[in-house]
């Protein structure tokens, strides 16, 4: 197979991945930032990094890789995002990140901890605190 054909095949695979996963990943970004435009910028960067590593990712889960990249970008810039007007707006960036990973994405506590460089106990506390804050808002 020619190199041009291989590149075309890789690009087609990546396009299919984006078509299937971009909507959910964008929703993760909006939950984190509270701002659709900021979420689009974070996702574009995460997808660019995924495409750059696409050959290496052939045996791995590209969704997981892209979500990690998206969350890492948010973690680096989280203080700039105030949560917008969404339901998660009153949570701090780290609480939002933990809550979205644990509750919305269903990422295991240990995996979340490893991804964020925290202990599993710290992840548990942050998630509990975030849920309690959201529940107290519902009761108010």
N, C-alpha and C positions, 0 to 999 in steps of 0.2 A: 504494500500500500504506500502510495506517495505521501510525503510529508504534508502537502496541502490537503489531501484527503483526510489524514489523521487530525489535522487542526480543525477541519470542518466538522468531523465527527465529534471531537471534544467540545466544540462550540455548540453543536446541536444538543449534546447531552446537558451542557450548562444551561442553555436556553430552556430546555424541558424542566430542569430543576427549578429555575427561576419562575417559570409559569406556574408550577405547582406549589411553590413554597413562599413566594414573595408576599402574598396577601397576609398569611399568618405571621410572617416575620415583621411585616409593617405594623400589624396590630400590636405585636410585642413592643416595637419601638414607640408606638403611640402611648401604650400603657406606661412605658418608662418615662417618656419626656412630657407627655400631656400636650404635645404640640405636633401636629401632622407634618409640618415642614421640617422640623428638627428630626423627626423620626425618619423621614425620607432621606435626609442627608446621612444619618447614621447607617441606614440600610444600604445606601449606595456604596458607602465605604466598606461595609462588611461584605457585600457582594463582590466588590472589586478585589478584595483580599482572597475571597473564596475562588474567584476565577483565576487569580494568579497562582493559586495552589491546586487547581483542579486536577492536574495529572497525578499529583501526590495523593489526592483524596479518593482515588478510584476505589479503594477498599473500605473507606471510612464513610461515615454518615455526613454528607455535605450540609444537611439541615443543622445538625448539632454544631458543626464547625462554624457555620455562618451565625448561628445564634450566639455562640461564644464570642465571636468577633464583635457582634452588635452590642452585647452586654459589656464587653471590655471597653469599647468606645464610649458607651454611656458612663461606665465607671470612671473613665478619665475625664469626662466632661460633665458629670452629673450635677455639679454645683451650679452650672449655668442654666440648668433646667429646673423650673420651679413647679413642675407638675401641671401647668396649665390650669384648666378649669375642671378637669376630670375628677372622678371619685378618689383617685389616689393622690390628689394635689396636696393634701395635708401631711403626707408621708415624706420623710427625708429620702434622698436618692438611694442610699443603701437599703433602707427598708423597702422601697419600691422594687429595687432590683431583686432582693430576696423573695418578696411576695410574688412577683411575676414569675420568677423561675420555679418556685416551689408550688404555687397554687395554679397559675394559668398554664404553665408549661409542664408541670408535673415532674420536674427534675428532682431526683433523690437528694436528700439532705446532705449526704456525704459528697455527692458530685457537685452540688451547689457550693459547699464549703471549699472544696478543692479548686473550683473555678474562680472563686472570689478571694482565695488565700485566707480564709477564715477557719475557725474551728467549727465543728458540727454543732457544738453547744451554742456558739455565737449566732449561727444561722438560725437555730431553733428559737433563741431569744428574740432576734430581729423579726422573725416571721410571726411569733406570738404577739409581739408589741404592735406590729402593723395590723394584724387582724383585730386586736383589741381597740386600736385607734379607729378603725373603720366601723366596728360595732358600736362604739360610743357615739360616733357621729349618727348612726342609724337611730339610736335611742333618743338623741337630742331633738 
